[in-house]
């Protein structure tokens, strides 16, 4: 008699402890299984890869559930907290800190467009398996997670990595992907580009001066996409690079720090 339990065994390789702001890789066997993170379905790649983000304020534990027909496997992931800094920025034009109703409506429409782009994937295959590179040369002028105080008013935390540089400094794709959105004039983010790296991973590049790509273009890591600018809500020229995984904002500095994507032992911090 065959022991069918071996062929049908469910397995999930994932770090047991993750960190706020992290982009986490796991692998599930078989890849036909369904996976949910707290009740949200995750994309499962043909190689069994799952990717998810740990939110800035996530307290954990996170609950990953793998199901295949009648079988279920659940893992609980502890979340390590981080300390967040405070960044004070003064001298911003008033309309960017206390927008009037008309400007608020524009901000809302821009945000809806970005959200829609993230929920309508161009590709389900994870294209960034070679990892991520810094999308522009220059010093880091803003980090992920900082509590923002703009013109003395506490605002939402900062969900990206800021790289300062003169207007016209080249901006390149940090990893392979498809251009998912090009917008020449968003209220807060100015000239804006989004890339779909597959498997629910997106980059956004904002405050650009020039955009040299079109929606649908396929880019490799290092492909030019535009230049650093000072469009939208800025106190000086810089690139803001944001990364979301399955709708969760993660720390681009941690995405950059990763060197290994290929195997089940990837820690994914
Ligand atoms: Zn920023």
Boltz pocket constraint, residues with backbone or C-beta under 6 A from the ligand:
constraints:
  - pocket:
      binder: B
      contacts: [[A, 142], [A, 158], [A, 160], [A, 161], [A, 162], [A, 239], [A, 240], [A, 241]]
      max_distance: 6.0
